[in-house]
Amino acid sequence: MADTLERHKVVAHDAWLEARKQLLAREKEFTRLRDQLSQARRDLPWERVDKRYVFEGPNGQEALPELFDGRSQLIVYHFMFAPDWEEGCPLNVDYHYLDLVPKGRDEGGEGPFWVRRHDEYGG
């Protein structure tokens, strides 16, 4: 760390301000490009889902359309948990997300509603 501090360029305020303005221009261009890319992703055509997926939902086993229950959106969080495991995958460190979302584990009321998809894991 000390070596990095010793080698790092130190300039007067005017030089720093000019460098910062140049970086800001690049950051703004990046933001515009990211916005365009995000819009292009949203504009992608949709794909019909013909395969029947079965989930454990608030009302027992349900197919994908049933999970929406008249709502326009569905939050999907994939947590790896094989049927023979005692605990979930240790790489799913973001599991705390469910604790951070308001009513994240509530399967009643206004939602959001959380469901679990049954996947077959081949050893």
N, C-alpha and C positions, 0 to 999 in steps of 0.2 A: 504494500500500500504506500509506504513512504517513497519508494522508488517511483511510483506512478505520480505522486504529488510533485516530486522534484522535476519530473519530465513534462508535466502538463504546462501548456502554454498559458502565460499570464500577460494580459494586455491592458491598455488604458481603457477607460469607459467608452470613448468614442469608437474604438476598434471593436470592443465587445458589442456595442449597440449595432454596429453595421453587420457583424457576424450574426447577431440575433435576428435582425430583420431579414437577412438572407435565409436563415433557417425557417423563420416564420412563413415566408413565401413558399418554401418547399412543403412545409406542414399543411398549409392551406390547399396547395395543389393535390397533395396526398389525400386530404379529406374529400375534395371534389371527386377525385378518381374512385375513392372507396364508396362514396355515395352513388356514383354511376354504376359501379359493380354491384352494389347491394340492390339497386333498382333492377338491374339486368337479372339478378337472381330471383327477385320477386315476380318478374315478368315471364319467367320460364313457364312453359305449359305444364298443366297438371297431368298426372298419370292415373288412370283408372286402377283401383285396387280390386282385383277379382278374387284373390286368394282369401280364404276365410281364416282370419286370425282370431284366436280365442284368448280372452283375458279373464282374470279374477277381478271383478269390479265390485262396486258397492252392493249390487244385486246378485252376486254369485258370478257364474261364468257368463260372459257377454262377448258378442262379436264387436268388431271395431265400430260400426255405425251406432250400435246401442250405447257405447260409452259416451257419445256426444249428448245423448238424452235431450235433443232439441237445442243444444248450445252450438255456437259457431266455432268455438275453439276447444282444443284439447291439449293439455300439457303432457308431454311424454318424457319420462326420465328413465333411462336404461341402467339398471343396477344388476351387475352380474352375480347370480346366486344359483349355483347348480343344485339340483334336488338332493344330492348326497352330502352337501357341505354343511358344516356346523355354523359357519359365519359367511358373510358376503366376501367378495373378492377384495383383498387388501388394497388393490390399486384404485378402488372406487372411493378415493379420499374426499370426493365432493358430495358424499351422501348427506353431509350436514345441510345441504341445500334444502332438503325437506323440512328441516327444523327452522330454516330462515324464512321460508315462504309463509305468509299469513295463512292460517288454517291449512297448512301444507299436509297435515295428516288427517284432516277432518273429512269423513266420507258422508257427511250429512250437511244440511244447510245449503248455502249458496255455492260451495266449492271453493277452490278447485278440488277436483276429485282425483285421487291417486289409485291406480290399478296396477296389477302385476301381470306381465305376460309370461306364459309358460313356454319356455324354449327347451328344445331337446339338445342336450350337450353330449356330444359324442367324444368320450374319453380322450 
